[in-house]
Structures are given as C-alpha cells and as structure tokens.
Amino acid sequence: MFKRRRIFLEKARIEQMQKYDLHCHLDGSLSEKCIRRLAEQADVTLPQGELREYLTADPACENLAQYLTKFDLPLACLTTKTAFREAVKDVIKTGEAENTVYMEIRFAPLLSVSETLSVRDIIEGALEGIKEGCQSSSGKAELILCGMRHMPVEENIRLAKIAADYYGHGVCALDLAGDEAAYPVRQQAEFFRTARELGIPFTIHAGECGSAGSIWDALELGASRIGHGIAAAKDERLMKYCAERGIPFELCPTSNLQTKAVKSMKEYPLRRFLEAGIPVTINTDNRTVSNTSLTEEFALAAAALDLSKEELEQICDNGRKAAFGEMQRIQGQS
C-alpha cells in the first residue's frame, strides 16, 4: 500500500513539472478520438472490435518490426493537408494536459505522399497544426522531419532541400528512422551531407535495437542528438565520448521495453548514462502505440531506478537545453 501511495504521489509531482518531449512520433501518438475522426474523413473502414488493440503494442510484442505494425492504421488516415493539421493539434493538446511545455513532433512526410498530396502540402498542413495548436495552448511545439532508412537516398535529399525552406519557421531539425539493422545509417551519408550544407541540425535513430557501432556512425555523420542510444551502454569509450561532447540521448523507456531493446527496467541504462555525464532526456516516442504519457515515462524511470527529485529536475533541464528550438535561440543571440 505504501509503495502504491508513493508512486501515486511521485506521478502527481511529476505531472506538475515542466517537461520537454523531444522524441514524439506524430503517427504513433494520435488519440483514438482523432483517429476515428480522420478515418471518417479519409473514408477508411476501421476494424471491428476494440480500436485500441490495433493502435497499441501487444504486451507480447517481440521486436521493433512487430511494434511498427501499429503505425499502419494511423498512416492510412493521414491523407490530406487538413488531416496533418488536425493530427498535430491533437498531439499538442495531449501534451499540454500533462504540462509538457515544449514538444518536437516528428514524422516522415515521404510515407504519406500521393498524387494529390505533396511533401510541401504535408509540411504546411502540419505547420498550420503547430500554429493553431500553440495558439490555444500554453506550450510550444516544432517539427522534426524524418527521412526513412529504406527510402532511396535521393528521396531523402529532396526532403532535406524542401525542409530548408521551413527551417526556423516551425521545422527545427531532420531525423532518420526505420529498420536500423537492415539499412545501416551510412547508406544515407549524402542525406546528412546535404543537411549539413543547408545548416539544418539532425538527430538520428541509433542504438535502439542495433549496435554501438550504429551510434558511432551517426555521430561521425554529424548527429547533434541520438534517438534512443540504448546500445551505448555496451561501449564505455562511446559513453565517455558522448559525455565529453554533451551529446543528448533521447530515451523512451516504455518503447524500449516493448521493442526488447532492454529486457527490464532493472537493466535500463538511464542511470549509467546519467552518472557517466551524458545529458539524457526522457521522452514518449509513441504516446498511443506505447499507451503512455511523458508523466508515465518519468514515473516509470523514477520508480525503477530510484531517481531523486534533483535527478528528475536535471533530466527536465537536459530536455530544455537539448531542444533544437533552444539551440536556434541561443545561436540567434550570439
């Protein structure tokens, strides 16, 4: 009883903390209500039965590939500029409800391109969602545009060049997502060279379920942050390198458990990273697919790793400092 009461009090306190969600996928974070509305507009027939079963990772999920199947239905509903606007507003509203003061919402425009919907349409629809969502919210949000590992590098380069027109105007960075094992990051080296030439910072999904070598590759290509980075725990030299250079890690505890990046929270490397001096952040990854919130992620880590109030506050501050939008403001003042 005492333990349950302590966790309840911990969650209540965490909910009041000003939090930063730097790793939040749009299509994995749409509320059930939003998906029903978008499905009706897109003339998508929803499966019979409990909709949440088709949106949330199964407790028996065995790997990242299984986890990613839960994106199929939300993606099928994102077929218009208006849909992207409404989707972004929905995620901002969800974050505001738990005092998430800043979000970087990421998604892959290339996955939704059609004959009637261009990359620019998608980005502009999402930016309308940022504008309208933030007008009615106390928080702020920006977009990270994801290239995909399985896409031809030429397509990702095209995305980077289009993103340059919106950088600093709601788009804050680029990313690379997808199957880490099947598509090594170095296959997309020209994508990142283009991003560097355009002056757009980027994070890279690396070390989520892959090796520490994937993180080394991401850093050598110029990543400012690392998405997940769990595999760094296997390489002391890599941890020291990231700590010395202040490379933020975007950790997502529930997602990492579901994809089997770690077997249990007892093995979760957050405390090791923190004690090594790496500026770790805690994030949701996919609010709906993982059936979580930023408060839940902080509470999970706090309970499992016995994090102190000061450590939780430090992690929140790491999020503030690691935000790409914050980096832009600092550069503008210098």
C-alpha positions in Angstrom: 0.0 0.0 0.0 2.8 2.4 0.9 4.6 1.7 -2.3 1.5 2.4 -4.4 0.9 5.6 -2.5 4.5 6.7 -3.1 4.2 6.0 -6.8 0.9 8.0 -6.9 2.5 10.9 -5.2 5.5 10.7 -7.5 3.3 10.8 -10.6 1.3 13.8 -9.2 4.5 15.7 -8.6 6.0 14.8 -12.0 2.8 15.9 -13.7 3.3 19.4 -12.3 6.9 19.6 -13.5 7.6 21.5 -16.7 8.6 18.8 -19.2 10.1 18.6 -22.7 9.1 15.8 -25.1 11.9 15.8 -27.8 11.1 12.4 -29.3 7.4 12.1 -30.1 6.2 10.5 -33.4 3.1 12.0 -34.8 1.5 8.9 -36.3 2.3 6.9 -33.1 0.7 9.4 -30.8 -2.7 10.2 -32.2 -5.6 9.8 -29.8 -8.3 7.3 -30.5 -10.8 10.1 -30.9 -8.6 11.8 -33.5 -8.1 8.6 -35.5 -11.9 7.9 -35.6 -12.4 11.5 -36.9 -9.6 11.3 -39.5 -10.7 7.8 -40.6 -14.2 9.1 -41.3 -12.8 12.0 -43.4 -10.5 9.6 -45.3 -13.2 7.0 -45.8 -11.1 4.4 -44.0 -13.0 1.5 -42.6 -12.0 0.9 -39.1 -11.6 -2.7 -37.8 -14.4 -4.1 -35.7 -13.8 -4.6 -32.0 -11.7 -2.6 -29.6 -9.9 0.0 -31.7 -7.1 0.3 -29.1 -6.0 -3.3 -29.9 -5.0 -2.1 -33.4 -3.2 1.0 -32.1 -1.3 -0.2 -29.1 1.6 -2.6 -28.9 0.7 -6.0 -27.6 2.3 -7.0 -24.3 3.8 -10.0 -26.1 5.5 -7.7 -28.7 8.8 -9.4 -29.6 10.7 -6.8 -31.6 10.8 -3.4 -33.3 9.3 -4.8 -36.5 6.2 -6.0 -34.7 5.9 -2.7 -32.8 6.0 -0.7 -36.1 2.9 -2.6 -37.5 0.8 -0.4 -35.1 1.5 2.6 -37.4 -0.3 1.2 -40.3 -3.8 2.4 -39.3 -2.8 6.0 -38.3 -0.8 6.4 -41.5 -3.8 5.3 -43.6 -5.8 8.2 -42.1 -3.2 10.9 -42.8 -4.1 11.5 -46.4 -4.8 15.3 -46.6 -3.2 18.6 -45.6 -6.2 19.1 -43.2 -5.5 15.7 -41.6 -2.0 16.6 -40.8 -3.1 19.9 -39.3 -5.7 18.2 -37.1 -3.2 15.4 -36.1 -0.6 17.9 -34.9 -3.2 19.8 -32.9 -4.3 16.6 -31.3 -0.8 15.7 -30.1 -0.2 19.2 -28.8 -3.4 19.1 -26.8 -2.4 15.7 -25.3 0.9 17.1 -24.2 -0.5 20.2 -22.7 -2.7 18.2 -20.4 0.3 16.9 -18.5 2.4 20.2 -18.5 4.6 19.3 -21.5 5.8 22.9 -22.2 7.7 22.0 -25.4 7.4 19.3 -27.9 9.3 18.3 -31.0 6.8 16.3 -33.1 8.4 14.1 -35.7 7.1 12.3 -38.7 8.1 11.1 -42.2 6.4 13.2 -45.0 7.6 10.7 -47.6 5.4 8.0 -46.2 2.2 10.0 -47.0 3.0 11.5 -50.4 0.3 10.7 -53.1 -0.8 12.1 -56.4 -2.9 14.6 -54.5 -0.6 15.3 -51.6 2.9 16.7 -51.9 5.7 16.9 -49.4 5.1 20.6 -49.2 1.3 20.1 -48.6 2.1 17.7 -45.7 4.6 20.1 -44.1 2.4 23.1 -44.5 -0.6 21.2 -43.0 1.5 20.2 -40.0 2.8 23.8 -39.6 -0.8 25.0 -39.6 -1.4 22.5 -36.8 1.6 23.9 -34.9 0.3 27.5 -35.2 -3.3 26.7 -34.3 -2.4 24.2 -31.6 0.1 26.5 -29.9 -2.4 29.5 -30.1 -4.8 27.6 -27.8 -2.1 26.0 -25.7 0.4 27.3 -23.1 3.1 25.1 -24.6 5.2 25.3 -27.7 5.9 22.8 -30.4 8.1 22.4 -33.5 8.5 19.7 -36.2 11.3 17.3 -36.9 11.1 15.8 -40.4 12.2 12.2 -40.8 13.9 10.6 -43.7 13.5 6.9 -43.9 16.3 4.3 -44.0 14.6 2.2 -46.6 13.9 5.1 -49.0 16.4 5.9 -51.8 18.9 8.5 -50.6 17.8 10.8 -53.4 14.3 11.0 -51.9 15.6 11.9 -48.5 17.9 14.5 -50.0 14.9 16.0 -51.7 13.1 16.1 -48.4 16.1 17.9 -46.8 16.1 20.6 -49.6 12.4 21.2 -49.1 12.8 21.3 -45.3 15.3 24.1 -45.7 12.5 26.4 -46.8 10.7 25.9 -43.5 13.7 25.6 -41.2 13.5 28.2 -38.4 9.8 28.7 -39.2 8.3 25.7 -37.4 10.7 23.0 -38.7 13.6 22.6 -36.3 15.6 19.6 -37.5 15.8 16.4 -39.5 15.9 12.8 -38.5 16.4 9.3 -39.9 14.1 6.5 -38.8 13.4 2.9 -39.9 14.9 -0.5 -39.7 18.4 0.0 -38.2 19.7 -3.5 -38.8 18.5 -3.8 -42.4 19.5 -0.3 -43.5 22.8 0.9 -42.0 22.9 4.7 -41.5 26.0 5.1 -43.7 23.8 4.3 -46.7 22.2 7.7 -46.2 25.5 9.6 -45.8 24.6 12.0 -48.7 21.3 12.9 -47.0 23.3 14.1 -43.9 25.9 15.8 -46.0 23.1 17.8 -47.7 21.6 18.7 -44.3 24.9 19.9 -43.0 25.4 22.1 -46.2 21.9 23.5 -45.6 22.7 24.3 -42.0 19.9 22.0 -40.7 20.7 20.1 -37.5 19.7 16.5 -37.2 19.1 13.7 -34.7 19.4 10.0 -35.8 17.6 6.9 -34.5 20.7 4.8 -33.5 21.4 2.1 -31.0 17.7 1.5 -30.5 18.0 -2.2 -31.2 21.2 -2.1 -33.1 24.8 -2.0 -32.0 27.0 0.7 -30.5 28.7 0.9 -34.0 25.4 2.4 -35.3 25.8 5.2 -32.8 29.4 5.8 -33.7 28.3 6.1 -37.4 25.6 8.5 -36.5 28.0 10.8 -34.7 30.6 10.7 -37.4 27.9 11.8 -39.9 27.2 14.8 -37.7 24.2 13.9 -35.5 23.6 16.6 -32.8 21.5 14.1 -30.7 20.9 10.4 -30.6 17.5 8.9 -30.8 17.4 6.1 -28.1 21.1 5.2 -27.9 20.5 2.2 -25.7 23.4 0.2 -27.2 25.9 2.8 -26.0 25.8 1.0 -22.6 27.9 -1.7 -24.3 30.7 0.7 -25.1 32.5 2.6 -22.3 34.6 4.6 -24.8 31.4 5.7 -26.6 29.7 6.8 -23.3 32.8 8.8 -22.5 32.9 10.4 -25.9 29.2 11.4 -25.7 29.6 12.8 -22.2 32.7 14.9 -23.1 30.9 16.4 -26.1 27.5 16.8 -24.4 25.6 14.6 -26.9 22.0 14.3 -25.7 20.3 10.9 -25.7 16.5 10.8 -26.4 15.5 7.9 -24.1 12.0 6.3 -24.4 11.6 3.7 -21.6 8.3 2.0 -22.4 9.0 1.8 -26.1 12.5 0.4 -25.4 10.9 -2.3 -23.2 8.3 -3.2 -25.8 10.8 -3.5 -28.7 13.1 -5.6 -26.5 15.9 -3.0 -26.7 16.2 -3.9 -23.0 14.7 -6.9 -21.1 13.6 -5.0 -18.0 13.8 -1.6 -16.3 16.4 -3.1 -13.9 18.7 -3.2 -17.0 17.7 0.1 -18.3 20.9 2.2 -18.8 19.5 5.6 -17.9 21.3 5.8 -14.6 24.5 4.6 -16.1 24.3 7.3 -18.8 23.4 10.0 -16.2 26.3 9.0 -13.9 28.6 9.0 -16.9 27.7 12.6 -17.6 25.6 12.1 -20.7 22.7 14.6 -20.9 19.9 12.1 -21.1 16.3 13.1 -21.8 13.1 11.2 -21.2 10.5 11.1 -24.0 7.4 9.3 -25.0 8.3 8.0 -28.5 4.7 7.0 -29.3 2.1 8.0 -26.9 -0.6 5.8 -28.3 1.4 2.8 -29.6 3.1 2.6 -26.2 -0.1 3.6 -24.3 1.9 6.2 -22.3 2.4 9.8 -21.4 5.5 11.8 -20.5 4.4 11.7 -16.9 4.2 7.9 -17.1 7.7 7.7 -18.6 9.3 9.8 -15.9 7.4 7.9 -13.2 8.4 4.6 -14.6 12.1 5.6 -14.7 11.9 7.2 -11.2 10.4 4.1 -9.6 12.6 1.5 -11.3 15.9 3.4 -11.0 15.2 5.3 -7.7 15.8 8.7 -9.3 15.8 11.6 -6.9 13.9 14.8 -7.2 17.1 16.6 -8.2 17.9 14.0 -10.9 14.4 14.3 -12.4 14.8 18.1 -12.5 18.2 17.6 -14.1 16.7 15.4 -16.8 13.9 18.0 -17.4 16.6 20.7 -17.8 18.6 18.4 -20.1 15.5 18.4 -22.3 15.3 22.2 -22.3 18.9 22.6 -23.3 18.8 19.8 -25.9 15.8 21.2 -27.7 16.6 22.1 -31.3 14.5 25.2 -30.9 16.5 26.3 -27.9 19.7 25.8 -29.9 18.3 28.1 -32.6 17.5 30.8 -30.0 21.0 30.6 -28.4 22.6 30.9 -31.9 20.4 33.9 -32.7 21.5 35.7 -29.5 25.3 35.1 -30.1 
